[in-house]
Amino acid sequence: MTQTGPAPEDPGGKAPPDEARAGNASKPVDLVLKDDGVTGIGLVGANSVLTESGYRFQRVAGTFAGAIVGALVASGITATGLHDLMANLGYTKFRGETKLDHLPALGKGR
């Protein structure tokens, strides 16, 4: 974020507190998410950190796993709710087929 103009003076010699850390205001931003596969879990952590830092998402867009996380964020799910959802998700359900799945002794027929 770029600040225009001189920084406000503080007679005590201390810098003014960051609004997000002080909890006084939110910072409206656009959220764009892109990741693929299970690495999309990192987007849940990124969302949590941004939310805790006071960012509020005006518009949300995403591709691949980012589209899934973005849809949940846009629907209004909280960062905690998103974390709980991802923590209890069975990721093996999303596993794609491999050549081994077609071998009776190793694949799905085992």
MODELLER restraints for C-alpha pairs under 7 A, 6 or more apart:
rsr = mdl.restraints
at = mdl.atoms
rsr.add(forms.Gaussian(group=physical.xy_distance, feature=features.Distance(at['CA:10:A'], at['CA:16:A']), mean=6.94, stdev=0.5))
rsr.add(forms.Gaussian(group=physical.xy_distance, feature=features.Distance(at['CA:19:A'], at['CA:25:A']), mean=5.79, stdev=0.5))
rsr.add(forms.Gaussian(group=physical.xy_distance, feature=features.Distance(at['CA:20:A'], at['CA:26:A']), mean=6.50, stdev=0.5))
rsr.add(forms.Gaussian(group=physical.xy_distance, feature=features.Distance(at['CA:20:A'], at['CA:53:A']), mean=5.49, stdev=0.5))
rsr.add(forms.Gaussian(group=physical.xy_distance, feature=features.Distance(at['CA:20:A'], at['CA:54:A']), mean=4.76, stdev=0.5))
rsr.add(forms.Gaussian(group=physical.xy_distance, feature=features.Distance(at['CA:21:A'], at['CA:53:A']), mean=6.67, stdev=0.5))
rsr.add(forms.Gaussian(group=physical.xy_distance, feature=features.Distance(at['CA:25:A'], at['CA:54:A']), mean=6.97, stdev=0.5))
rsr.add(forms.Gaussian(group=physical.xy_distance, feature=features.Distance(at['CA:26:A'], at['CA:54:A']), mean=4.76, stdev=0.5))
rsr.add(forms.Gaussian(group=physical.xy_distance, feature=features.Distance(at['CA:26:A'], at['CA:55:A']), mean=5.46, stdev=0.5))
rsr.add(forms.Gaussian(group=physical.xy_distance, feature=features.Distance(at['CA:26:A'], at['CA:56:A']), mean=5.97, stdev=0.5))
rsr.add(forms.Gaussian(group=physical.xy_distance, feature=features.Distance(at['CA:27:A'], at['CA:54:A']), mean=5.89, stdev=0.5))
rsr.add(forms.Gaussian(group=physical.xy_distance, feature=features.Distance(at['CA:27:A'], at['CA:55:A']), mean=4.49, stdev=0.5))
rsr.add(forms.Gaussian(group=physical.xy_distance, feature=features.Distance(at['CA:27:A'], at['CA:56:A']), mean=5.62, stdev=0.5))
rsr.add(forms.Gaussian(group=physical.xy_distance, feature=features.Distance(at['CA:28:A'], at['CA:55:A']), mean=5.86, stdev=0.5))
rsr.add(forms.Gaussian(group=physical.xy_distance, feature=features.Distance(at['CA:28:A'], at['CA:56:A']), mean=4.71, stdev=0.5))
rsr.add(forms.Gaussian(group=physical.xy_distance, feature=features.Distance(at['CA:28:A'], at['CA:57:A']), mean=5.77, stdev=0.5))
rsr.add(forms.Gaussian(group=physical.xy_distance, feature=features.Distance(at['CA:28:A'], at['CA:58:A']), mean=6.06, stdev=0.5))
rsr.add(forms.Gaussian(group=physical.xy_distance, feature=features.Distance(at['CA:29:A'], at['CA:55:A']), mean=6.63, stdev=0.5))
rsr.add(forms.Gaussian(group=physical.xy_distance, feature=features.Distance(at['CA:29:A'], at['CA:56:A']), mean=6.14, stdev=0.5))
rsr.add(forms.Gaussian(group=physical.xy_distance, feature=features.Distance(at['CA:29:A'], at['CA:57:A']), mean=5.16, stdev=0.5))
rsr.add(forms.Gaussian(group=physical.xy_distance, feature=features.Distance(at['CA:29:A'], at['CA:58:A']), mean=5.81, stdev=0.5))
rsr.add(forms.Gaussian(group=physical.xy_distance, feature=features.Distance(at['CA:30:A'], at['CA:57:A']), mean=5.43, stdev=0.5))
rsr.add(forms.Gaussian(group=physical.xy_distance, feature=features.Distance(at['CA:30:A'], at['CA:58:A']), mean=5.49, stdev=0.5))
rsr.add(forms.Gaussian(group=physical.xy_distance, feature=features.Distance(at['CA:30:A'], at['CA:59:A']), mean=4.86, stdev=0.5))
rsr.add(forms.Gaussian(group=physical.xy_distance, feature=features.Distance(at['CA:30:A'], at['CA:60:A']), mean=6.00, stdev=0.5))
rsr.add(forms.Gaussian(group=physical.xy_distance, feature=features.Distance(at['CA:31:A'], at['CA:57:A']), mean=6.01, stdev=0.5))
rsr.add(forms.Gaussian(group=physical.xy_distance, feature=features.Distance(at['CA:31:A'], at['CA:59:A']), mean=6.21, stdev=0.5))
rsr.add(forms.Gaussian(group=physical.xy_distance, feature=features.Distance(at['CA:31:A'], at['CA:60:A']), mean=4.75, stdev=0.5))
rsr.add(forms.Gaussian(group=physical.xy_distance, feature=features.Distance(at['CA:31:A'], at['CA:61:A']), mean=6.34, stdev=0.5))
rsr.add(forms.Gaussian(group=physical.xy_distance, feature=features.Distance(at['CA:32:A'], at['CA:60:A']), mean=5.90, stdev=0.5))
rsr.add(forms.Gaussian(group=physical.xy_distance, feature=features.Distance(at['CA:32:A'], at['CA:61:A']), mean=4.84, stdev=0.5))
rsr.add(forms.Gaussian(group=physical.xy_distance, feature=features.Distance(at['CA:32:A'], at['CA:62:A']), mean=5.49, stdev=0.5))
rsr.add(forms.Gaussian(group=physical.xy_distance, feature=features.Distance(at['CA:33:A'], at['CA:61:A']), mean=6.25, stdev=0.5))
rsr.add(forms.Gaussian(group=physical.xy_distance, feature=features.Distance(at['CA:33:A'], at['CA:62:A']), mean=4.41, stdev=0.5))
rsr.add(forms.Gaussian(group=physical.xy_distance, feature=features.Distance(at['CA:33:A'], at['CA:63:A']), mean=6.57, stdev=0.5))
rsr.add(forms.Gaussian(group=physical.xy_distance, feature=features.Distance(at['CA:33:A'], at['CA:66:A']), mean=4.49, stdev=0.5))
rsr.add(forms.Gaussian(group=physical.xy_distance, feature=features.Distance(at['CA:33:A'], at['CA:67:A']), mean=6.91, stdev=0.5))
rsr.add(forms.Gaussian(group=physical.xy_distance, feature=features.Distance(at['CA:33:A'], at['CA:70:A']), mean=6.68, stdev=0.5))
rsr.add(forms.Gaussian(group=physical.xy_distance, feature=features.Distance(at['CA:34:A'], at['CA:62:A']), mean=5.45, stdev=0.5))
rsr.add(forms.Gaussian(group=physical.xy_distance, feature=features.Distance(at['CA:34:A'], at['CA:63:A']), mean=5.02, stdev=0.5))
rsr.add(forms.Gaussian(group=physical.xy_distance, feature=features.Distance(at['CA:34:A'], at['CA:64:A']), mean=6.32, stdev=0.5))
rsr.add(forms.Gaussian(group=physical.xy_distance, feature=features.Distance(at['CA:34:A'], at['CA:65:A']), mean=6.68, stdev=0.5))
rsr.add(forms.Gaussian(group=physical.xy_distance, feature=features.Distance(at['CA:34:A'], at['CA:66:A']), mean=4.51, stdev=0.5))
rsr.add(forms.Gaussian(group=physical.xy_distance, feature=features.Distance(at['CA:35:A'], at['CA:63:A']), mean=6.93, stdev=0.5))
rsr.add(forms.Gaussian(group=physical.xy_distance, feature=features.Distance(at['CA:35:A'], at['CA:64:A']), mean=5.94, stdev=0.5))
rsr.add(forms.Gaussian(group=physical.xy_distance, feature=features.Distance(at['CA:35:A'], at['CA:65:A']), mean=5.40, stdev=0.5))
rsr.add(forms.Gaussian(group=physical.xy_distance, feature=features.Distance(at['CA:35:A'], at['CA:66:A']), mean=5.47, stdev=0.5))
rsr.add(forms.Gaussian(group=physical.xy_distance, feature=features.Distance(at['CA:36:A'], at['CA:64:A']), mean=5.32, stdev=0.5))
rsr.add(forms.Gaussian(group=physical.xy_distance, feature=features.Distance(at['CA:36:A'], at['CA:65:A']), mean=5.09, stdev=0.5))
rsr.add(forms.Gaussian(group=physical.xy_distance, feature=features.Distance(at['CA:37:A'], at['CA:65:A']), mean=6.14, stdev=0.5))
rsr.add(forms.Gaussian(group=physical.xy_distance, feature=features.Distance(at['CA:40:A'], at['CA:65:A']), mean=5.21, stdev=0.5))
rsr.add(forms.Gaussian(group=physical.xy_distance, feature=features.Distance(at['CA:40:A'], at['CA:66:A']), mean=6.42, stdev=0.5))
rsr.add(forms.Gaussian(group=physical.xy_distance, feature=features.Distance(at['CA:44:A'], at['CA:82:A']), mean=6.73, stdev=0.5))
rsr.add(forms.Gaussian(group=physical.xy_distance, feature=features.Distance(at['CA:44:A'], at['CA:83:A']), mean=6.32, stdev=0.5))
rsr.add(forms.Gaussian(group=physical.xy_distance, feature=features.Distance(at['CA:47:A'], at['CA:79:A']), mean=6.57, stdev=0.5))
rsr.add(forms.Gaussian(group=physical.xy_distance, feature=features.Distance(at['CA:48:A'], at['CA:79:A']), mean=5.08, stdev=0.5))
rsr.add(forms.Gaussian(group=physical.xy_distance, feature=features.Distance(at['CA:60:A'], at['CA:70:A']), mean=5.91, stdev=0.5))
rsr.add(forms.Gaussian(group=physical.xy_distance, feature=features.Distance(at['CA:60:A'], at['CA:74:A']), mean=6.22, stdev=0.5))
rsr.add(forms.Gaussian(group=physical.xy_distance, feature=features.Distance(at['CA:61:A'], at['CA:67:A']), mean=6.60, stdev=0.5))
rsr.add(forms.Gaussian(group=physical.xy_distance, feature=features.Distance(at['CA:61:A'], at['CA:70:A']), mean=6.03, stdev=0.5))
rsr.add(forms.Gaussian(group=physical.xy_distance, feature=features.Distance(at['CA:62:A'], at['CA:70:A']), mean=5.75, stdev=0.5))
rsr.add(forms.Gaussian(group=physical.xy_distance, feature=features.Distance(at['CA:100:A'], at['CA:106:A']), mean=6.08, stdev=0.5))
rsr.add(forms.Gaussian(group=physical.xy_distance, feature=features.Distance(at['CA:100:A'], at['CA:107:A']), mean=5.15, stdev=0.5))
rsr.add(forms.Gaussian(group=physical.xy_distance, feature=features.Distance(at['CA:101:A'], at['CA:107:A']), mean=3.50, stdev=0.5))
rsr.add(forms.Gaussian(group=physical.xy_distance, feature=features.Distance(at['CA:101:A'], at['CA:108:A']), mean=5.22, stdev=0.5))
rsr.add(forms.Gaussian(group=physical.xy_distance, feature=features.Distance(at['CA:104:A'], at['CA:110:A']), mean=6.31, stdev=0.5))
